[in-house]
């Protein structure tokens, strides 16, 4: 990456990867005129350098790595349906017993909470 930096050491967003077009100042392996500097690209570069030195990913989040990479399983209580992850089956779970003191599960009347009939 250092070889692709500008004369001032800034990293470009994109490099020209085709034949040279000198009249448009486009040269193979040189900045293509895209945004520069990109501070996130400098930060990623430093993260890569640090990761290589340490021999492990510098900004890895250990609990996520343990769960999804090492463990290889997702043991959450919920499945999230997306177009990329289409859940084919939803396991049946019994509904919790209705709580008569909870308006959402109790009688549909005007009495204050706690004054519902006990059935």
ZAMARGU-4260 file (C-alpha; in steps of 0.2 Angstrom, whole numbers, plus 5000, padded with zeros to 4 digits):
<rodrens>
0) 5000/5000/5000 | 5014/5012/5004 | 5020/5011/4985 | 5003/5017/4980 | 5003/5033/4991
5) 5005/5050/4983 | 5021/5060/4984 | 5015/5067/5001 | 5011/5050/5008 | 4992/5051/5006
10) 4982/5035/5001 | 4970/5037/4987 | 4953/5029/4986 | 4956/5021/4969 | 4971/5016/4958
15) 4971/5016/4940 | 4972/4998/4934 | 4972/5000/4915 | 4985/5005/4902 | 4992/5023/4904
20) 4983/5038/4897 | 4996/5051/4899 | 4985/5065/4892 | 4973/5062/4906 | 4987/5060/4919
25) 4981/5042/4922 | 4995/5030/4925 | 4995/5011/4930 | 4996/5009/4949 | 4994/5028/4953
30) 4980/5037/4960 | 4965/5038/4948 | 4959/5056/4953 | 4947/5049/4966 | 4946/5057/4984
35) 4962/5059/4993 | 4966/5059/5008 | 4954/5046/5014 | 4957/5045/5033 | 4948/5029/5035
40) 4960/5021/5023 | 4975/5027/5033 | 4967/5020/5049 | 4964/5003/5040 | 4982/5003/5034
45) 4988/5006/5052 | 4976/4992/5058 | 4984/4980/5045 | 5002/4985/5050 | 4998/4982/5068
50) 4988/4966/5065 | 5003/4959/5055 | 5015/4964/5069 | 5004/4956/5082 | 5000/4940/5072
55) 4982/4943/5075 | 4968/4954/5070 | 4971/4970/5080 | 4953/4976/5081 | 4944/4960/5082
60) 4930/4959/5095 | 4933/4943/5105 | 4915/4939/5110 | 4909/4940/5092 | 4924/4930/5086
65) 4921/4917/5099 | 4903/4916/5095 | 4903/4916/5076 | 4920/4911/5070 | 4927/4899/5084
70) 4910/4892/5090 | 4902/4892/5073 | 4885/4892/5080 | 4871/4905/5084 | 4862/4900/5099
75) 4851/4916/5101 | 4833/4915/5106 | 4828/4924/5090 | 4830/4922/5071 | 4831/4937/5060
80) 4823/4934/5043 | 4832/4944/5029 | 4832/4941/5010 | 4850/4934/5012 | 4845/4923/5027
85) 4828/4916/5024 | 4822/4906/5039 | 4814/4890/5032 | 4806/4884/5049 | 4801/4892/5065
90) 4801/4880/5080 | 4785/4879/5089 | 4785/4886/5107 | 4771/4887/5118 | 4764/4904/5122
95) 4766/4909/5140 | 4750/4907/5151 | 4740/4923/5151 | 4742/4934/5166 | 4725/4941/5171
100) 4733/4957/5179 | 4741/4961/5162 | 4729/4971/5151 | 4736/4963/5135 | 4732/4946/5141
105) 4717/4949/5153 | 4699/4954/5150 | 4695/4968/5138 | 4685/4979/5150 | 4687/4995/5159
110) 4691/4989/5177 | 4708/4994/5184 | 4722/4982/5185 | 4720/4969/5199 | 4700/4970/5199
115) 4699/4957/5185 | 4689/4941/5188 | 4699/4926/5193 | 4694/4911/5181
</rodrens>
